[in-house]
Amino acid sequence: MQQAATTKSSRRGRRSTTIGGMPVNDVPWWRWRSNVRSALHMLSDQTFQQECWLAGRPGYGDVTDAVYRLVEDTWLDNWSAEKYVGTIFRDDQEAELVDAAVLRVLRIMHQVGADAPVASYLEHQAWPDAVRAAREAHVRLATADGDDPDEPPRSLEVLAIMLRTV
């Protein structure tokens, strides 16, 4: 029996300090995942969109804020989530679902404009497909993290507090 297979080495292999030229230590992976999950959660919940975004309820931002959280640190608007399997995303299926949601939402944002009113997004003919794709990704990530995907989205203030304490 090989003992080396059952004991952990204290040595670490040389790790890349960048992903596609972007420093990996700028933002911890869990913060990236939390922001992506928050955005997907809001983008996937039509009741939330009506009651918070369309109603202008403070504390939850708007569609553009959610898209920004989705792609801000990850650059998912420039490359595939596949690049982050093993860091932000647990497996290829998570990455594929996130990519599908990102592409659908960004396509709509480019058509209506980043500063368009919330109603422009919600009334867009492709919005239901974007919501469905975001829901599939949200459910997969939330379930993998042991969270209830049907809980209402958290406010941006709660998200900020969580990111400071994690």
N, C-alpha and C positions, 0 to 999 in steps of 0.2 A: 504494500500500500504506500502510495506517495503521500508523505506528510505535507509537502508544499501545497498540495491542492486543497487542504483543509485549513491551513493557517493563512492569516492575512499578512502580507508584507507591509512594513512601514514605509517602504520606498514607493514613490509615485512615479509613474511614467511621465515623460515630457509631454505637456499638454499645450495645445495651441492657445495663444493669447488673443486670437481674433477669430471671428466667424465672418468670412467674406470681407475682411478688412475692418470689421467693426470690433472694438475691444469687448471681450466677453465679461469683463469685470465692471463695466459701466453701471449696469443695473443687474441686481441678482435675479436669477432665473425665476424664483418664486414671485417676484414683483411683476415680471413680464407675464407670467401665467395668470396672475391675479387680474392684471389689466385686460388681458385678452378675454378671460372668463367674464369679467364685468361687462365688457362691451358686447360680447356674444349674448349674454343674459338679457341685456336691454334690447338688443336688436331682435331677439327671438320671442319677445313677449308683447303681443299686440294689445293686450289689456293695459299693460304698463305704458305703452306708447300713447294710447288714447288718454289715459288718466294723468300721465306725467308730462310727456313731451308735448302733445297736442294742447293740453290744458295749460301749459306753461308753468307747471309746478316747479318751484325752486328746489335746488339741491340735487338734481339728476342730470343736468346738462341737457344736450339735445343730440340729434342724430350725428351731427358733425363731431361732437365731443366723443361719442361712442366710437366712431370710425377712427378718430385720432388715437384713442386708447388701444384700439385693435392693432394699429400698424405703427404707432409711434416709436417704441423702442425696438421692435422686432423687425421692422422694415418689410413686413409682409406685403406691402404694396410694391416691393421691388424684387422679392424672391420668395420661393416656396417655403412653407412651414416645415417641409421635409428636412430642411437645413437644421432645424432645432429638435429633431427626434433625439431623445436621450437627455435633453436639457429642459426645454419648456414643455415639450410634448412627450408623452410616454411611449407612443408607438406610431407606426405609419398611418393607422386608421384615424387617430386624432388629427394628425397633420393633414390628411386628405380632407377631412370634414372641415377643418379650419380654412384650408385653401379654398374650398368650394364656397364657404360663406364670405370670405374676404373678396373673392372675385365678383360675386353677385352684388354685394353692397357697394364696392368701388365702381362697378359699371353704372349703377344707378346714380351714385354721387357725381360721377363725371358727366352724366346726362343732365341732371337737374342743377348741378352746381353746389359746391361745398357750403355756400351760405344761403342756400334755398330754405324757405320755410319748411317746417316739419311736415306740413300737409303735402308738399310736393313729393316727398319721399313716400309717405303713406298712401298716396293716390297713384303712384307710379304703377304701371301694369305689371312690372316684374317684382314689385315689393313682396307679394306673398311668397314667391320662390326664395327671395333673400331671407325672409323671416323663417321659412322652413329650413333652409340650409344652416342658418344661425342656431336654430333650435336643435338640430341634429348634433352640431358641434358642441353646443352648450351642455346638452344632456350627457354626452360622452365624457366631457371633461369634468363636469360636476360629479357624476357618478364615480368616476375614477378617483376623485379626491374625497369620496365619502360624504358628499353634500347632497341635499335634496334639491334637484333641479327645478322643482315647482315652487320653491320659496320665492317671494317677490324680490326683484333686484334691490340691492342695497344702494343707499344714497352715495354720492361722491365723497361726502364727509366721512361716512362709515368706512368706505374703501380706503381713504387716506389714513385713517386711524389704524385699520388693519395692516396696512403696508408698513406703518412705523413700528408696529409691535411684533410683526412676524419675524 
